């Protein structure tokens, strides 16, 4: 909370198993005022993302949060889904009911502009998806930056990637959009793969959530069960049933930033064709190198890059929040 008031938050997502985990947390944490959700193609097609988002909000018992359909493809690249990870429907093929709610009658960029400028306090924007909607917003309505407190995006990596050896999926899916975000002129936190894969819910807790009679809590357990933290683990392995929080960690970082260790570092996105396309190049060198000495220093965006996370703290926070109980 800020000055005892919940943080105004807008989530831009491609729901998505772990985006759904993030939405459940955002709806139920008392320190977050979820003002809107915008949808973009990524884990599945954008119409599927809208459907999944509306269903999750219903299951979570959310108030009437506006949801808008956004970009159905990246700025330049062809759309490339992650159904092999998230299931054919993007939600682990859990057979969830169709939503009764309807999306807002405006597109994502229009909703983003409206809600950001209408907020009485600066908004924290949390993209957990390819950054196409955000890039379109920043290029079309740059005036919104005056009422954005911070952008906390799930994307990028200082180390290894997952879509390619060096590129993380959300940035790789639309590298140009990520480059636009990094030059938005507002504070940016990069919640990347360096911490994303580390926040793991133990299997015993996953099973307990799945046994709950409360729909939102049970959905969190089912989603975690679909998202194994250790792919390739063998039956009988004690960690076989562990579930990764994934995108939800970025919302934990908004609610409890003290659990995240960040370093302010220069970051840029590789846009050239080839094996490094979509890489977030994070400069962790303690001093300038030969390139700078011979060619001069290039201007690069400074980003608060997450390099460490208090895993136990965020797991406890997440469980307490989705179960609507005080944290341990």
Legacy VTK file of the C-alpha trace (Angstrom):
# vtk DataFile Version 3.0
C-alpha trace
ASCII
DATASET POLYDATA
POINTS 328 float
0.000 0.000 0.000
0.981 3.661 -0.488
0.090 6.012 2.392
-2.329 3.352 3.613
-4.161 3.217 0.275
-4.178 0.315 -2.202
-1.907 0.697 -5.233
-3.888 1.371 -8.428
-2.894 -1.429 -10.832
-3.703 -2.294 -14.437
-2.703 -5.741 -15.689
-1.973 -6.348 -19.379
-1.968 -10.100 -19.954
-2.202 -13.072 -22.321
-4.066 -15.420 -19.957
-2.342 -18.095 -19.769
-1.996 -20.383 -16.755
0.383 -18.173 -14.798
-1.350 -14.963 -15.920
-4.454 -16.496 -14.331
-2.484 -17.068 -11.118
-1.465 -13.402 -11.262
-5.059 -12.231 -11.734
-6.267 -14.301 -8.775
-3.651 -12.589 -6.620
-4.401 -9.093 -7.942
-8.115 -9.467 -7.244
-7.637 -10.747 -3.696
-4.723 -8.733 -2.316
-6.017 -5.836 -0.179
-3.082 -3.645 -1.178
-3.970 -3.773 -4.879
-6.770 -1.806 -6.525
-7.227 -3.644 -9.824
-8.655 -0.978 -12.113
-8.662 -2.789 -15.478
-7.296 -5.763 -17.396
-6.252 -5.610 -21.044
-5.686 -8.627 -23.270
-3.123 -9.359 -25.983
-2.239 -12.367 -28.113
0.585 -14.462 -26.718
0.018 -17.703 -24.847
-3.084 -18.192 -27.003
-5.050 -16.085 -29.508
-6.468 -12.803 -28.237
-10.106 -13.960 -28.226
-9.096 -16.921 -26.084
-7.209 -14.545 -23.791
-10.335 -12.407 -23.334
-12.450 -15.482 -22.570
-9.912 -16.849 -20.089
-9.515 -13.490 -18.357
-13.247 -13.043 -17.858
-13.581 -16.600 -16.528
-10.739 -16.145 -14.027
-12.184 -12.866 -12.741
-15.535 -14.605 -12.193
-13.924 -17.542 -10.398
-11.948 -15.126 -8.229
-15.093 -13.264 -7.182
-13.773 -10.017 -8.658
-15.905 -6.904 -8.808
-16.864 -5.565 -12.232
-13.320 -4.944 -13.478
-13.334 -3.763 -17.125
-11.613 -6.116 -19.581
-10.676 -5.101 -23.128
-9.488 -6.933 -26.223
-6.174 -5.742 -27.604
-3.667 -6.596 -30.314
-4.104 -9.924 -32.063
-0.518 -10.013 -33.373
2.867 -8.373 -32.667
3.942 -5.115 -34.319
6.075 -6.899 -36.934
6.353 -10.607 -36.180
3.726 -13.225 -36.950
1.768 -14.425 -33.887
3.334 -17.430 -32.159
1.348 -19.051 -29.340
2.530 -21.099 -26.361
-0.282 -23.653 -26.400
2.276 -26.424 -25.975
2.830 -24.997 -22.468
-0.607 -23.639 -21.541
-2.902 -26.123 -23.263
-5.128 -25.722 -26.299
-7.408 -23.228 -24.525
-4.512 -21.449 -22.808
-5.802 -22.479 -19.372
-4.451 -25.984 -19.036
-7.535 -27.478 -20.734
-9.204 -27.563 -17.314
-12.703 -27.407 -18.796
-13.610 -24.140 -17.087
-17.078 -22.715 -17.777
-17.589 -19.993 -20.356
-17.750 -16.556 -18.730
-21.043 -14.789 -18.113
-19.335 -11.399 -18.167
-18.706 -9.456 -21.365
-15.649 -7.402 -22.298
-15.746 -3.619 -22.352
-17.047 -1.950 -25.484
-13.676 -0.332 -26.208
-10.296 -1.655 -27.359
-7.362 -2.211 -25.018
-5.467 0.967 -25.896
-8.571 3.094 -25.345
-9.250 1.414 -21.993
-5.628 1.785 -20.892
-5.628 5.500 -21.702
-8.986 6.069 -20.026
-8.165 4.263 -16.801
-4.638 5.646 -16.463
-5.696 9.257 -16.929
-8.813 8.857 -14.771
-6.952 7.404 -11.798
-6.723 9.858 -8.876
-3.228 8.508 -8.148
-0.495 7.330 -10.520
-1.037 3.799 -11.807
1.327 0.836 -11.678
1.109 -0.975 -15.013
1.888 -4.696 -14.854
2.310 -6.387 -18.262
2.652 -10.159 -17.947
2.509 -10.710 -21.704
4.056 -9.582 -24.978
4.189 -5.800 -24.853
2.254 -4.950 -28.024
-0.655 -3.190 -26.292
1.687 -1.162 -24.121
3.812 -0.089 -27.084
0.732 0.992 -29.044
-0.471 2.969 -26.033
2.863 4.745 -25.541
3.177 5.646 -29.212
-0.471 6.724 -29.613
-1.033 8.461 -26.268
2.343 9.429 -24.758
0.554 11.771 -22.350
-0.323 8.741 -20.184
3.216 8.602 -18.834
2.477 11.527 -16.549
0.125 9.298 -14.512
2.121 6.040 -14.563
4.014 5.453 -11.310
5.982 2.448 -12.590
5.841 -0.353 -15.133
6.593 -3.774 -13.619
6.805 -6.165 -16.531
7.302 -9.907 -16.596
9.797 -10.398 -19.357
13.407 -10.565 -20.352
16.379 -12.221 -18.727
19.847 -11.208 -17.614
20.931 -14.830 -18.095
19.509 -17.626 -20.219
16.279 -17.347 -22.187
13.471 -19.835 -22.773
12.103 -19.020 -26.237
15.687 -19.069 -27.514
18.967 -19.616 -25.656
19.066 -15.881 -24.880
15.505 -14.528 -25.314
12.513 -14.800 -22.970
9.111 -15.513 -24.589
7.280 -12.215 -23.953
10.121 -10.072 -25.308
10.926 -12.519 -28.136
7.260 -12.508 -29.202
7.392 -8.739 -29.891
10.910 -7.317 -29.507
10.044 -3.923 -31.018
7.271 -3.444 -28.473
9.656 -4.263 -25.615
12.170 -1.737 -26.951
9.464 0.939 -26.953
8.554 0.161 -23.340
12.153 0.485 -22.176
12.313 4.032 -23.572
8.941 5.134 -22.141
10.475 7.641 -19.747
8.889 6.077 -16.634
10.491 3.862 -13.973
10.625 0.239 -15.136
11.165 -2.969 -13.161
12.098 -6.081 -15.137
10.795 -9.227 -13.433
12.596 -11.643 -15.716
13.494 -15.310 -15.913
16.280 -14.812 -13.366
13.614 -14.736 -10.627
10.544 -15.992 -12.528
11.497 -19.675 -12.327
12.558 -19.594 -8.690
9.256 -18.920 -6.894
7.874 -22.425 -6.433
4.896 -23.601 -4.378
5.564 -26.973 -2.685
3.446 -29.887 -3.832
1.762 -30.311 -0.435
0.450 -26.749 -0.656
-0.694 -27.275 -4.242
-2.685 -30.332 -3.182
-4.217 -28.432 -0.279
-5.381 -25.641 -2.582
-6.886 -28.162 -5.002
-8.943 -29.659 -2.169
-10.510 -26.316 -1.247
-14.270 -25.845 -1.556
-13.777 -22.187 -2.517
-13.705 -21.793 -6.344
-10.891 -19.254 -6.638
-8.606 -21.068 -4.206
-9.271 -24.389 -5.921
-8.568 -22.837 -9.319
-5.189 -21.603 -8.049
-4.334 -25.169 -7.043
-5.446 -26.616 -10.374
-3.408 -24.036 -12.273
-0.312 -24.686 -10.175
-0.733 -28.414 -10.738
-0.731 -27.798 -14.492
2.413 -25.672 -14.233
5.114 -28.002 -12.898
8.091 -26.215 -11.438
10.461 -28.995 -12.476
9.553 -30.212 -15.986
10.851 -33.694 -16.602
10.730 -34.768 -12.952
10.088 -38.480 -12.505
7.050 -40.032 -10.793
7.735 -40.378 -7.084
10.128 -37.424 -7.030
9.286 -35.356 -3.914
9.241 -32.194 -6.079
7.041 -33.696 -8.810
3.896 -31.832 -7.672
5.547 -28.457 -7.038
4.031 -25.581 -9.017
5.734 -22.441 -10.317
4.062 -19.071 -9.670
5.515 -17.595 -12.851
3.832 -14.307 -13.784
2.162 -14.052 -10.381
5.544 -13.192 -8.898
5.414 -9.820 -10.660
2.203 -8.993 -8.773
3.816 -10.163 -5.524
6.595 -7.682 -6.286
4.034 -4.867 -6.575
2.368 -5.798 -3.286
5.660 -6.469 -1.456
8.630 -4.896 -3.267
10.924 -5.599 -0.312
10.929 -9.277 -1.286
12.687 -8.501 -4.570
16.338 -7.542 -5.023
16.878 -5.308 -8.037
19.902 -3.610 -9.576
19.630 -0.475 -11.703
21.342 -1.465 -14.940
21.441 -0.476 -18.611
19.148 -2.713 -20.687
18.387 -2.816 -24.394
16.581 -5.255 -26.668
18.338 -6.912 -29.576
16.243 -6.203 -32.688
18.551 -7.561 -35.367
17.605 -10.763 -37.204
19.407 -13.868 -36.061
19.924 -15.960 -32.943
20.078 -12.986 -30.534
16.803 -11.360 -31.648
14.626 -10.591 -28.629
17.462 -10.808 -26.114
17.379 -8.280 -23.272
21.021 -7.231 -23.173
21.686 -6.378 -19.511
25.008 -4.628 -18.901
26.321 -5.943 -15.587
29.936 -4.906 -16.146
31.540 -2.879 -13.327
33.331 -0.603 -15.793
33.269 0.485 -19.420
34.755 -1.904 -21.960
36.743 -1.563 -25.140
33.661 -0.789 -27.204
32.937 2.314 -25.141
36.580 3.359 -25.055
36.920 3.182 -28.831
33.437 4.108 -30.011
31.997 6.211 -27.199
29.155 5.525 -24.768
25.719 4.912 -26.267
22.610 6.028 -24.421
20.783 3.062 -22.859
17.701 2.827 -20.675
18.297 2.212 -16.976
16.014 -0.506 -15.630
15.543 -1.976 -12.156
16.454 -5.567 -13.033
15.324 -8.262 -10.576
18.253 -10.558 -9.835
17.173 -12.178 -6.555
13.913 -12.958 -4.761
12.858 -14.077 -1.292
11.125 -17.255 -2.410
9.601 -18.271 0.936
8.257 -14.754 1.461
6.465 -14.640 -1.896
5.105 -18.175 -1.616
3.671 -17.353 1.809
2.267 -14.072 0.502
0.641 -15.751 -2.492
-0.959 -18.559 -0.513
-2.311 -16.225 2.152
-3.728 -13.902 -0.472
-5.571 -16.442 -2.628
-6.905 -18.152 0.503
-7.906 -14.787 1.979
-6.113 -15.278 5.277
-3.405 -13.290 7.121
0.146 -14.205 5.982
2.135 -16.445 8.343
LINES 1 329
328 0 1 2 3 4 5 6 7 8 9 10 11 12 13 14 15 16 17 18 19 20 21 22 23 24 25 26 27 28 29 30 31 32 33 34 35 36 37 38 39 40 41 42 43 44 45 46 47 48 49 50 51 52 53 54 55 56 57 58 59 60 61 62 63 64 65 66 67 68 69 70 71 72 73 74 75 76 77 78 79 80 81 82 83 84 85 86 87 88 89 90 91 92 93 94 95 96 97 98 99 100 101 102 103 104 105 106 107 108 109 110 111 112 113 114 115 116 117 118 119 120 121 122 123 124 125 126 127 128 129 130 131 132 133 134 135 136 137 138 139 140 141 142 143 144 145 146 147 148 149 150 151 152 153 154 155 156 157 158 159 160 161 162 163 164 165 166 167 168 169 170 171 172 173 174 175 176 177 178 179 180 181 182 183 184 185 186 187 188 189 190 191 192 193 194 195 196 197 198 199 200 201 202 203 204 205 206 207 208 209 210 211 212 213 214 215 216 217 218 219 220 221 222 223 224 225 226 227 228 229 230 231 232 233 234 235 236 237 238 239 240 241 242 243 244 245 246 247 248 249 250 251 252 253 254 255 256 257 258 259 260 261 262 263 264 265 266 267 268 269 270 271 272 273 274 275 276 277 278 279 280 281 282 283 284 285 286 287 288 289 290 291 292 293 294 295 296 297 298 299 300 301 302 303 304 305 306 307 308 309 310 311 312 313 314 315 316 317 318 319 320 321 322 323 324 325 326 327
